[in-house]
Amino acid sequence: MIKILLVFCFLSTAASGFSQASIKKQDLEVFDLKKGDVSLKVTNYGAKIISLVLPDKNGKLDDVILDYGLLEDYVNSTSHFGATAGRVANRIKGAEFTLNGIHYKLTANSGNNTLHGGKIGFGHVLWKVNKYQKEGPSPTVSFTYQSFDGEEGFPGDLLATVSYTLYGKNQMSIIMKAKALNKATPVNLVNHAFWNLGGHNSGTILNEQVQIFASKITVVDSKLIPTGEFASVKGTPFDFLKPNTVGSRINQLSETKGYDHNFVIDAEKGNIRPAAIVFDKMSERAMKIWTNAPGVQFYTGNYLENVKGKDGAVYQAHAGLCLETQAFPDSVNHPNFPSTIVNPGEEYKHYMFFKFSTKAPHGFS
């Protein structure tokens, strides 16, 4: 009887990936990639970015990623710092949807809604390392996670991979792929890094300049759930078609205490095109982002409060910003949004390309 119970417990843990309670410190691994002046650290827990070190205009190196000081702090947190969020990142209204005539009820973890895949999601499980090349022209690490049918309520088994690569001069790629193994399912994998180009412990990002290549946003209700409508950014605090400081109009967004909105990238779906640029005038660090995703969530860390970070940092509101290239939130409940459904035999692909420099981009000063 005892043997049967032990086997059952093992199978239950294996079927659910890994519950947070079952993850031990010794399970957590860190992988270092370095090319030139760029150093990247990622972990198998949530396939997270935990550090990215870049030079400033004087060659001074700083970590530009917000992160906890200890790996085990992730296991006890609900934060998505640097995580791979999924199976469906962002929000799903009412934690439910209907697909092929079947109604699915998901885990609600943000009021009555699902956020970033549920209570655990992909950001709070251990991923398997299937490739680690620390040196060479393109240092890379690749992670795999197999999500089971019914995990957080989602249908079908899903095999997901995330690869981080340093290449060229001060460039990085994040490539996310997923295959539906037996049932149609929605997929929207997102990297949830919090950036501060002045350095993770340099204060707020309110003076950083941002350009977002999006003429529209998806309109949301008071719970940040899309209504299905689109609105022009012109004449609003959401107009970042030309570079603007983050804090220049943020006070007009008192209801959400800052930005937490999906921008509709100006281009046809499927093409690699520019999504956003960030520039920190003090350090002169710049970051350009390209993607094939239709949207980008701009979030300004509105609810960070006394979060203990690495190197003695304590993060407060607006200590970092997120630019999460993605499918539109709640797409599964809006037929007029680009579809997030992946059928068996199909492959989901999400590309993110980053280029870092210490020169003001065109149009920035």
Secondary structure, DSSP 8 states (H G I E B T S, - for coil): -HHHHHHHHHHHHHHTS--GGG--GGG--EEEEEETTEEEEEETBTTEEEEEEEE-TTS-EEE-B---SSTHHHHT----TT-EE-SB-SEEGGGEEEETTEEEE----BTTBEETTSSSTGGGSB-EEEEEE-SSSS-EEEEEEEE-TTGGG--S-EEEEEEEEEETTTEEEEEEEEEESSS-EE-B-EE---B-TT-TTS--STTSEEEE-EEEEEEE-TTS-EEEEEEE-TTSTT--SS-EEGGGSGGG-TTTTS-EEEEEESS-TTS-EEEEEEEETTTTEEEEEEESSSEEEEE--TT--SEE-GGG-EE-TTS-BEEEEES-TTGGG-TTS---EE-TT-EEEEEEEEEEESS--TT--
